[in-house]
Amino acid sequence: MRVFPSLPCRRCFPVLLVLLVLAIPQALAQAVPAPQTMIPAPPQLAAKSWFLMDADSGRVLVEHNADERLPPASLTKLMTAYLVERELDRGNITMDDMVEISENAWRTGGSKMFIEVGTRVAIHDLLYGIIIASGNDASVAVAEHLAGGEAPFADLMNQHATRLGMHNTNYANATGLPHPEQYSSARDMALLSQYIINDYPEHYAVYAEKYFTYNDIRQPNRNRLLWRDPSVDGLKTGWTTEAGYGLVASAKRDDMRLISVVMGTNSEEARAQETQKLLSYGFRYFETLKLYDRGAVLNTPRIWGGEKNELRVGVGQDVQMTVPRARNEQLTARLDIRADLEAPIQAGENVGTLEVRLGDEVVGERPLVALEGIEEGGLFKRLFDQVQRFFSNLIGGWFG
């Protein structure tokens, strides 16, 4: 580890810069450096829009018209299912809760789970019906149960779209049936999928189910890649005449998970094939590395006026970066820490930034946080630190 403190000026606080060479896992270490991987241009797809990202690091690997507002069709149901999962996680509903099926839900056109008016159906079955069978009737049923109707549920969907940063999305219904004010984008669909995977992993296995049977009717999942690629385990298909065929997919190989979105293809087969091209490209030419664990101590800068003289600084979440294969030896990290830290400091408080570079390219930034709380020291300790701090800044200022 090499430390390069910047020289302080007379009227500004110094900033501590720490340059780190990232510790690559032993399994990746090589006595002779591997030749640099040559990465071809990403594939061009027969679709209106597409997007590929790493689910853990968030790095975008491929995009084309990713922010274009398009009709999402049944990809809409990703948000419908997400809100059900959120209510389950918060304890507001359970899988065993029974939902009474209205005539309005029963009459909803398009793809169906085949629930019957006047019956009571468990949330468990409705969630499966939404995700696997793409049931419009099931979607309306949960909208009525959670929000009292489809219109207020759509308003709730939009509030959460805003919260999640889905800037090119607007919902008018819970199903994805055509509506002039209903649209989304490939980037937004990938972002929502990332939240589905990471926020509620206990429910994610549903998206990999190949069949769902209800009312003695067995329906297959329309995601053909579940049969073709064992690494694919989700998420949702969509189709209307206006939207064309779309597919949001996710696949995991070893420790790397990718999310792909393809919108506006011309057939079920085309959306499967174009999605496979994206996933194959991502897994072939990129890898995701875990650089630091949550809570790992990366530095211990000086803190003034506290019970302790040093503060343990690190990251509040695991740090993962997606880089071209065989280039991990080019990774470096820089810690940009406020050097003039003063007690009291709360655990989790932001005290700087971790910047990760691949050669000269910045590939990621993460906040640095205090890994512990430090209270103010006693009166004598604070006075002593003030004197020491004054002379430290004075001496530094002579060289600034």
Protein Blocks (a to p, Z undefined) as FASTA:
>chain_A
ZZddddddfkbccdddddddddddfklpcfbdcdddddddddddddfbdcdddfklopaf
bdchklbccdekjmlmmmmmmmmmmmmmnopacfklccdddfklmmpgcjdehiaehiac
dfklmmmmmmmnopaklmmmmmmmmnopaklmmmmmmmmmmmnopabbccfbfnopacfk
bccdfklmmmmmmmmmmmmmmlmmmmmpmbdceehiacddfblklmmmmkbgcfbdcddf
klopaddddddehjbccddddehiabfklmmmmmmmmmmmmmmmgccddfbdghiafbdc
ddehiabfbdcdddfbdcdddddehilmmpccdddddfkbccdddehiacbdcdddehjb
cfbdcddddfbdcddddfklmmmmmmmmmmmmmmmmmmZZ
